[in-house]
Amino acid sequence: LINFALMTQTHITAVSYYNTLPFIYGIKHSGFLKNYALSLDVPSECSKKLLSGEAEIGLIPVGSFIDFPHYQIISELCIGAEGEVKSVLLLSNSPVEMISKIFLDSDSRTSVNLARILASKFWKILPTFISNTGNVNTSLQHGEAIVLIGDKTFGLPQKYEYCYDLAAEWIKFTGKP
């Protein structure tokens, strides 16, 4: 027998963006968990907390699975896309074929990998990739672009001449969600 009342607190890390609100609502209101601490973080931080042992359960990006030789998927639910998501974007004042430098949002390894694959295999460009802390830079030079994810993308597409939704671009490239 396990005495759940004597168990230590379960630490959960989940992505802090609007698209995770159903997960967060379920955690808080399902009644399934009684003794937990919920931390809302950017995707890369969720992975770090799970790797370091700061959390026992995490909603982590698929791009982080490579860091976990042993893991257990505890739900069939995920955050995925069958069309535009409008929150995983490549923004630029130049068309994609003219992009020579891409600033990468450090909040998400999955989006960074997605941008690299699309650049090489779909758009057929070889830009320089530069790590970025997720700061929004609206003054990009000609040939520069920035990958941004999450809530910070809201309202940004109209500030740039070109906005590429990476989920939609992936679907165009592969035909798969």
N, C-alpha and C positions, 0 to 999 in steps of 0.2 A: 504494500500500500504506500502511496505517496501522500503525504500531508501537504496539500497545496498552500495551506495557511502558513506553513513554516518556510516555504520556498522564498528565496530572495527575489527581488524585483527583476522583471524582465525588461531589458532595454531594447527599444525599437527605434530604428532610424527610418524616416520616410522622406521622400522628396517634398520640398516646400512649395511646389507650384500648384496653380489652380487645377491642373488635370489630375492631381492626386486627391482632391477633396473627397471623392467617394470612398477611397481607401481609408483616409483619415477619419471620416465620419463613421465608417464601420468599426474601426479600432476603438473609437471613443464611445460608441453607442450600442455595439452588439451585445455587450454583457459577457462576451466570451473570455475576455481578459480582465482580471481584477487587480493585479498587482504589477503595474507596468509604468515605465517612464518613456514618453514619446518625445523624440527629438526630430524637428523638422529642419532639413538641411538641403544643400544643393546635391545633385546626384554624385559628384565625385567625393563629397564628404561622407555620404551614406556608405560608399564602398570602403573608405578609409576607416570609418567607425566599425564596420563589420570585420574588416581585416585585423584591426588592432584589438578586438575583443571588447571595445566600448559598447557594442550592441550585439545582441544575440540574434535579432531578427532585423532584416533590412529590405526595403524596397530599393533595389539597386539596378543600375543600367546594365543592359546585356553586354556592353563593351567591357564591363568589369569582370565577367565570369572567368576570363583567362587567369585572373589573380587568385581564384578559389579552386584549388585542386579537388577539394571535397566540399560539396554543398548539397543542400536539399531544398528543392522547390516545394513550398508548402501550399501553393495555390495555383490554379490554372489562370488566374486573372493577371493581366499585364496592361501596360500602357503601350498601345500600338497604333498603327495608322493604316487606313485604307484609302486615304486621300490627303488633301492638305491638312496640316495641323496648325499652321500659322504661328507656331512658337518654336520652330527649329529652322532658322533662316540663314541664308547667305545674303548679305546686303552689300550693295556696291553702287557706285555712280558710273560704272563701266559694264558693258555686256560681259557675260561669263568668258567668252573667247578672248577677251582683252585683259583678263585678270592675271597679274603676275605675282601678287602678294596677298596672302590670306591670313588675317589675324584669327586665332582660334580661341574660342571660349573655354577656359579651363574648368568651368563648372561641369562639363560633360565630356567624358572620353568617347562615348558612343557617337555623339554628333561630330566630334573631331575625326574619328575614324570614317564616318559616313562622308564627310566633306573630302577627305583624302581619296577615298575610293571613287567618288563621283568625279573629282577633278581628273584623276588618272584614267579611269576606265570609260566614263560616260562623256564628260566634257572635253577630254583629250587635251588637257592643259597641264603644265608643270610649274605651278606657282611655288614661291617660297612660302613656307608655313611658319608663322610666328606665334608663340604662345602668348595669350592675352588673359588678363585676370577677369574677363567678362565685362570690362568697362565699355560703355557705349561710346563710340567715336563717330560723331556725325560728320566730321571733316575729313573723310577719306580722300586721298589723292587719286588721280587717274590711275587705273590698273590695280587699285587696292580694294579688298573686300574684307568683310568680317563675318564670322560665324557667331551667332548669338542664339541662346536658347532660353526657354522659360518665360516667366512673366515680364521680364525686362524687355521683351520684344514687342509688347503691346504698344501700338501707336507708332512704331518705327518705320514700317514699310513705306509710308508716304514721305519720309524724309530722305529717301534714296531713289535714284532713277530705276534701279533694278533690285528686285526682291525674288529670290529663289527659295521656295519652300522645299527643304531637303527631303521631307517625306514624299512629297509629290514627285520630286526629281528621281528618287529611288524607285518609285512605282513606274515611272516612264522608262527608266533604265532596265529594270528587272521584270516588270509586270507582276511583281509580288508586293504584298504589304510590308 
